[in-house]
Every structure is written in C-alpha cells, then in structure tokens.
C-alpha cells in the first residue's frame, strides 16, 4: 500500500468517525426532545384527569344537594298534610291549606 492510498483510508476513517459522533449527538438531542414531549404529555394527561375528577365531584355534589332539597320539600309537604289531617275543622281551613300546598 502506498502513501496515497494510506492517506485516503485514514481520511475516510476520520470522516466516518466524525460522522458517527455527529449522528450520536443528533440522537442524543432527539432523545432529550422526546423525553421533554413525554413529560409534557404526562403533565397534560394529569391535568385533564384532575379536571375531570373535579367536575365529576362538583356534579355529584350538585345532585346530592338537589336530592336533599327535594327530600326536605317532601318532608315539609308531608308535615303540612299531617297538619291538615289533624287540624281541619272547617271548609275554609281546608281551602286555605290546599292553596298553601299548591304554591
């Protein structure tokens, strides 16, 4: 092997090594970028999950509150009916109580 061929081989090896280092650097940057994107995705999913749970809790509380209010109204109506049964002595009393209950 003469000096010229030897120089070409060394040059090709040097360019190959440089190219490998450049590729390794680019791969490292891509891995870091991917890790950042995955982190953002996890964070976003967590935020969405927390928001959905919060909304569901609010809806459940609203339903429970409405149910409690209706139970209270029913209880009040039952009390009024009981009073009607116990205390009606005249037709005007009955008419007044019926008007109250219809409101």
C-alpha positions in Angstrom: 0.0 0.0 0.0 1.4 3.3 -1.0 1.3 6.5 0.9 -1.5 8.0 -1.2 -3.8 5.0 -0.6 -2.9 5.1 3.1 -3.8 8.8 3.3 -7.2 8.2 1.7 -8.0 5.4 4.1 -7.1 7.5 7.1 -9.2 10.4 5.7 -12.2 8.1 5.2 -11.8 6.7 8.7 -11.6 10.2 10.2 -14.7 11.3 8.2 -16.5 8.2 9.3 -15.7 8.8 13.0 -16.7 12.4 12.7 -20.0 11.4 11.1 -20.6 8.8 13.8 -20.0 11.5 16.5 -22.4 13.9 14.7 -25.1 11.2 14.5 -24.6 10.3 18.2 -25.0 14.0 19.1 -28.2 14.3 17.0 -29.6 11.1 18.5 -28.9 12.5 22.0 -30.8 15.7 21.1 -33.7 13.7 19.7 -33.9 11.6 22.9 -33.9 14.7 25.1 -36.7 16.3 22.9 -38.7 13.1 23.1 -38.3 13.0 26.9 -39.5 16.6 27.2 -42.5 15.9 25.0 -43.4 12.7 27.0 -43.1 14.8 30.2 -45.5 17.4 28.8 -47.9 14.7 27.7 -47.9 13.1 31.2 -48.4 16.5 32.7 -51.3 17.3 30.3 -52.9 13.9 31.0 -52.6 14.5 34.7 -54.2 18.0 34.4 -57.0 16.6 32.3 -57.6 13.7 34.8 -57.6 16.2 37.7 -60.1 18.5 35.9 -62.4 15.6 35.1 -62.4 14.3 38.6 -63.1 17.9 39.9 -66.0 18.3 37.5 -67.4 14.9 38.5 -67.2 15.7 42.2 -69.0 19.0 41.6 -71.7 17.3 39.6 -72.1 14.6 42.3 -72.4 17.3 45.0 -75.0 19.2 43.0 -77.1 16.1 42.5 -76.8 15.3 46.3 -77.8 18.8 47.1 -80.8 18.7 44.8 -81.9 15.4 46.3 -81.6 16.7 49.8 -83.6 19.7 48.9 -86.3 17.6 47.4 -86.4 15.3 50.4 -86.7 18.4 52.6 -89.6 19.7 50.4 -91.3 16.3 50.5 -90.9 16.2 54.3 -92.4 19.7 54.5 -95.3 18.6 52.4 -95.9 15.5 54.5 -95.9 17.6 57.6 -98.4 20.0 56.1 -100.6 17.1 55.1 -100.4 15.7 58.6 -101.4 19.1 60.0 -104.3 19.1 57.6 -105.5 15.8 58.8 -105.2 16.8 62.4 -106.4 20.3 62.3 -109.1 20.8 59.7 -112.4 21.8 61.3 -114.0 23.9 58.5 -114.1 24.0 54.8 -112.3 27.5 54.6 -109.4 25.9 56.6 -109.2 23.1 54.1 -109.3 25.5 51.2 -106.5 27.7 52.7 -104.3 24.7 53.4 -104.8 23.4 49.8 -103.8 26.8 48.4 -100.7 26.7 50.6 -99.7 23.3 49.4 -100.3 24.2 45.7 -97.8 27.0 45.8 
